[in-house]
Amino acid sequence: MNAEGLRTFGHQAVDWVADYFQSIEDLPVKSQVKPGDIASQLAPTPPEKGEGLDTLIGDVNDIVLPGITHWQHPNFHAYFPGNSSVPSFVAEILTAGLGAQCMVWETSPAAAELEEHVMNWLKQLMALPKDWHGVIQDTASTGTLVALLTAREQMTGFQVNEEGFEGRRLRIYCSSETHSSIDKAVRIAGFGSNNLVKIPVDPEHGMIPAELRAHIEADLAAGYQPCAVVGASGTTGALGFDPLAELAVICKEYGIWFHVDAAYAGSALILEEERHLMKGLEAADSFVFNPHKWLFTNFDCAAYYVRDKEALLRTFEILPEYLKTKTRGTVNDYRDWGIQLGRRFRALKLWFVIRYYGAEGLRAKLRQHIEWTQWVEQQIKLSDEFELLMTRRLNMAVFHVKAAPQDVLTERLLQDINASGKAYLSHTKVAGSYAIRLVLGQTNLTFEHVEKVWKLLGEHLVQLATPSPS
């Protein structure tokens, strides 16, 4: 395809996206298809002859779109958002067009230097320690795996990479509410699931420091070697926050690596008034959060910071002849900062987003989301039908139906709203009770959408309580 063909079809694709955003509220938020509906419409064998882009886009409309749950829909309030924005989307187009493989500085100097720069920008925006070193990973799951691998090597004098575990009995600690990515990282890193110790939490889902200390002491007495603690800042289930300052003291006392997973809530550090939630973060050895959740940057983009850059590099660097360069040691070759050798130019979209909104614009959007969630919180407190199960923090409310049977009615209410296509919410359990999680963080959210979901909750609950005609 020549340049003119690219202009024709490129404009068609951008027009499609513009039309999609313009009409997205006409679509059901959650896909309404059944298992197998999409696959049944796909050709059983690949085509022998090429097909035109018009045909391909037509099939996106007819086959793919009905099977999409619309994460960019302003009535999407489930899980945590996977936000996009116009500057991020445009940057992704440019990134795809450039097609750069950004493994070392020499393969794309601009990518490496822009990555270092935007990670330093984030440190300024979030008041992170100046001596931390940042790199963009694909997801927080990968960032946590990188942290545990680095902790493993530092704790063992960098011997596991060379010799394997050789009978070493290393322990990892996290709260019982920590994300499942910790379990997966422990398996991948070779610690073994039995060596992941889940520490009890308080009623607000924060790890109990005294329990952590007791488990560490018991493990030392039993011949285990405590290796790392993963502190959670904004748990997925109910947005609980571990007491980082107290955990940091324990980690320092026992010489344990302290990693903080703030995959969602980390973005709130751009707000000075919310930094108290992560007091003690500055004592961490590593930290990760996802701008692709609540900082309006397309998936995937995870910001990972480490205090000891040399420990990170020593864990991951391998230097075959074909990757040796004259600039090595004078620049950041980010292939040595994590698992991937090949790397996308993720820094471009983060650079675009920060520059487009500005610090003031980013802070304003987050504050607005929090303010609207406070409004929902007040509606729940004034309501006779619902009650909060957790203290509201940031932009998530966790609540259930007051009337008995609570779990049954709350689950049915959630399912009915999701089946209607008018909004999408997800659930969790708090002290064994089924609860609705309402997250207000979508890029294009307005207060009218907030009022709409609150109205839907009330209307569908009334329908559940109304006897069916015989």
N, C-alpha and C positions, 0 to 999 in steps of 0.2 A: 504494500500500500504506500502511495506517495504522500507528500505533505498535504496536497489538496484533499485527498481521501481522508486523511487524518482529521483535517479541519471539519469536513462534513460530518463524519461519524463522531468525532469528539464533541462537537457542538450538540449533536443529537443526544449523546450520553449526558452532557451537562444539563440540557433541557429536560431530560427524563428525571434527573435528580431534583431539579428545581420544581418540576410538576409534582414529584413525589412529596416533597416537603410542603408544597402548597395544599395538597389534598390529603395529607396523612391522617387528618382527623376524621375523614370519611371512612377510614379503614378500621376493622376491629383491632384493638391493641394486641391481643393474644391471638395467634393463628388458630383458626377453627377447623383445620383439617384433621383427619384421622390417620393413624399409622398406616403407611403404604400408599396414601393418596398421591403423593408426589412421585414416588418411584414408579407407580403404575402408568404414569404419563411419559416416562422417559424411554427413548429408543433402546431396544435390547442390545443393539450392536452399534459401535461407532460408525459414523458416516464415511463412505469411501471418498466422496467428493466434498470439498469445502462448502460451507453455507454462508450466506451473506449476513452482515451484522444486523440488517433489518429483521431477518428471521430470528436471530438470536435474541434481540431485544424484545421481539414479539413473544417469544417463549418465556422471557423473564416476567412479562406482564401476565401471561396466561397460566404458567406452571409454577414459577418460583414465588411470585408475590403472594399468592394465597397461603403459601407455607412459611411466611415470614412473621415472626413476632416482632413488632415494631418498637425497638428500643429507643428510637428518637421521637416516639409519640409523646406529646405532653401529658397524656393520661397514663403513662407508664410509671408506676410507683412500686414496682416489685424489686426484689433483690437489692442491689445497689445499681445506680445507673451506669451504662456504658456509653458515655456522652460523646457526641460529635459536635461540630460547629462549622460554620462556613469557612473561617480561616484554616481550620484543621483539614477540612475536606479538600480545599484548594491545594494545600501543601501536599496532601497524599497524591493528588493528580501529578504534581510536579515530581514528587519522589518516584512514582511509578514510571514517569516518562524518562527521568534520568537513569533509572535502573542501576544505580551505583551499588557496588558491594563494598561495604565500609569496614573491612576487617582490620586494616592497619592504616596508619596516617597516609602512607604513600598511595594507597588505592583510592583515596578521596580526602585530601587534606582539609577541605572545607567541612566535610562531615565530622571529622575528628575534632577540629578546633571549635566548630559550632556546638558540638555536644558538650565539650568542656565548659564553654561559655554559658550555655543555658542552664547547666547544672549549678554553676556559680550564681546565676541569677536567682534560681530557686532558693539557694542558701540565704541570699539576701532577703527575698520575699518572706521566708519562713523563719528567719532568725536562727538558722542552724549554725553549729560551730564552724568557725572559719577554717579549722584544720581538717575538716572532713573532705573526702575525695568522692566525687560523684560520677556515676555512669548510668546510662539508660539500659535497662534490661527489658525483656518483652513483657513479663508479668511479675507481680509480687511473689507468686509461687516460685518462679525462678530465682528472684532475689533472695528469698529465704533459703532455698537450696544452696545458693552460692555462699550465704552466711554460714550455714552449718558445715559445709565442706571446708571453708576457711578456718572455722573454729576447730574442726577435727584435726586439721594439719598443724595448726599452732599448738594445740594441746598435746600433740604427740611428737613434737619436734620435727614435723613434716615427714614422718616416717610411714604413715599409712599409704600415701601415694606410692612409696617405694616397695614396701613389704607386705601391705595388706594389714588387717587388724591384728593378726598374730596373738590372739587371745585377749586383746585389750577389751575392757568392759566399760565403754563410755556411755554416759547418761545424758539425755536431753530433757529439759523441763519446760512445760507450758501449762496454761490453765485448761480446765475442762471445757472451756468455751472457745478455745482457739480454733482457727480455721483448719479444715481437713488437709490443706496444703502442707501443714507441718507434719502430719502423719506420713504424707507421701514423700516429703523431703527426707524424713528419717529413714524410710525404706530405701530410697534411691541412694542415699549416702552410705548405706551399709551398716547403720547403727543397729537396725532391727527394731521392729515395732515394740517388742517387749522392753526396750530400753528408752522408750518415750514415756515419761512420767507425767501424768495429768494431775495438776494441783487443783484442789477445791477452790471455789470462788465464793465471794460474799453475795448478799442479796442483789447487789447492783452489777453482778457478773465480773467483778474485778478479782484477780488472783489474790489469795490470802498470803502475805509474806511469811507469817509464822509457819504456815503449812509448808511453804517452799523450803525454809530453813530446816524443818524437821525431816523432810524427805532427803535433803542433801546429807544431813548428818547420818541418817540411817543407811544411805547408800555408801558413804565413806566407811562406815563400820562394817559393811558387808563386802568391801573390797571393790566397789565400783569407782569409776573416775568421773565425777561431774564435769561435763564438757561445755554445755551451752544452755542458756535460758532464753526462751522466746517470749517477750512481753507483747501483749496485744493492746493496741490503742484503737478501739472501735471494733469490737467483735462483730461478726457477720450476723449472728442470731439476734442480738438485742442491743448492739452498740455499747458494750461494756468496755471500761477502760481499766487496765491494770495499773497499780500504783508504782509507776516507773522509778521514782526516786528511791523508794524503799527496796525495790528489787535490785537496783543498781548497787546499793550498799552491800547487799548480800553477795552479788556477783563479784564485786571487788574484793570482799573479804575472803572468798574461796578461790579467787583466780579463775572465774568462769566467764566465757564469752557471753556478752549481753546483746541480743538482737531484738529490735523492735519492729513489729509488723503493724503498720498503720495503713494498710492497703487502701481503704476508703477514706477514713477520717483524717489522714495526713494532710489532705488539701486544706483543712480548716486552720492549719498553722499560719496561713497568710493573714488570718484574723488575730490580732493581738489579744483580743478579749477571750479567745477560745484556747489559748496556749496553756492555760492552767490544766487542761485535761491531760496534757502530756508533760507535766512537770517532771523533770529528771531525765528527759530524753537526751540532754547534752552529755550524759554519762554513758550512753550506749556505745557499743563497738561497731554496730551496723544498724541501718535503718532503711526501710523501704516503704514507698507509697505509690499509688497509681494515679497519675494525672488523667489516665483514660477513664477514671470513674467520675470524679467531681471537679475536674479542672478543664472540661470541655475539649479534650484532645482525643482524637480517634484511637480506638483500640488498635494496636497494642503499644503501651508506653508506660514503663515503670521506672521510677527514679530510685536508684539504690545508692546509698552512701556508706562509706567505711572509714574508720579512723586510721587503721594501719594499712595503708596502701600496699606496703611491701609484703605483708602476710597474704593479701589477696593475690598479688602477682605471683608470688612463690607457689601458691596453691595451683594456679591455672596455666602458667606459661610453659609452653613447649615450643622449641625453636628448630624446626626442620630447615634444611638449607634453602628451600624455595621460599621461605618467609623471612629470610634475613634481609635487612635493609640498612642503608648507610645512616638513616636517621634514628635508628633504634637507640633508646635511652635518652633521647633529647625531646621526644614527643610522646603522646599517649597513643599506644597501639591497643585499641579497646578489645581486640580479640583475646588479650591476656587478662581481661577483667571479668570473665565469666565463662559460661559453658559454650556459647556459640563461637565458631570460627567466622562463618559468614554472618554479616550484620546488615540490617536495613538502616536507611538514613532517617531514623526516627526523630532526630533533633530538629529537623526542619519544621515539622508540624507544631512542636512545642514552642519553638521560636516564633512562629506565625501567631499562635494563640496568645502568648504573653504580650506580643507587640500590638496585636489587634485590639484586645480588651484593655491593656494596660493594667498595672497593679490596682488602680482605683476601680476599674470596671470589674475585675475578677472579684475583688472584695465585696463590691456592691451586689453581685449576683449571689454569692454565698450567703451574705447577710439577709438578702431577701428570702431565700429558701428557708433559712432558720426562722425568720419572722413569721412566715406563713405556717410553718410547723408549730410554732408557739400558738398561733390562732387555732389550729386543729386541737392542740393540747387543751386549750381552754374550752372548746366545744365538747370534748370528751368529759372533762371535769364537770361541766354543767349538765351533761346528759343523764337521763335516767336509764338509757339503754346500754351504754358502754362504760368501761372503766380501764384506766391505764394499769399495765402490769409492771412497767419500768419507768424510772424517772426519764423524762424526755431529755435527750442530749442531741445537740446539733439539729439535724433535719429529719429525724426518724421518730415516729410515735409507735409504741407497741401496746396493743390493747386487745380486749376481748368483749364478748357480749356478756352482760350481767345476768340475764335470765338463764335458768336451768332448762335443759342440760347445756352448760356453757360451752364445752368443747364441741359438741355436736352442732349447736347453732352457729358457733363462730366458724367452724369449717364449712358448713353449708353456705353461710353468707359469703365467704371468700370464693367458693366455687361458683356460686350463682353470678357474682359480679364478673369474675373472669370469663365465664361462659357467655355473658352478655356482649362481650367485646367492647364495652364502653370504658373500661379501665382494667388495669392489671396490677394485682397485689400479690404478695407472697406471705408465707407464714413462718413461725418459729414456735418453740415451746419454752415457757418460763416457769420454772418450778413444777414441771409436769403439765402445765396448762397450755392448751392450744391457743395461739395468739396470732393476730394479724400484724404484719409489719407494714407501715405506710412510710415510704421514703419520698420526700419532695425535693428532687435534685436534678430534674431533667432540664436541659439547656433552654428549651423554649416554653417552659412552664410559666403560666400566668396565674393570678389569684382566682380568675374565673374557673380554671381547671381544679384548683384546690376546693373551691366551693362545690364544684360538680361532684367530686369524689365523696365529699362529706354527705351531700344530698343522696348519692347512690347508696351509701351505706345505710342510711335511714330508710330509704324506700324499699330496698331489698329485704331489710330486716322485718319491715311491716308485712311484706309478702310472705315471708316464712311463718309469721305468726298468724296469718289469715288462713282459716280452715278451707280446704279445697271443697268446691261444691260436689255434693254426692250425685 
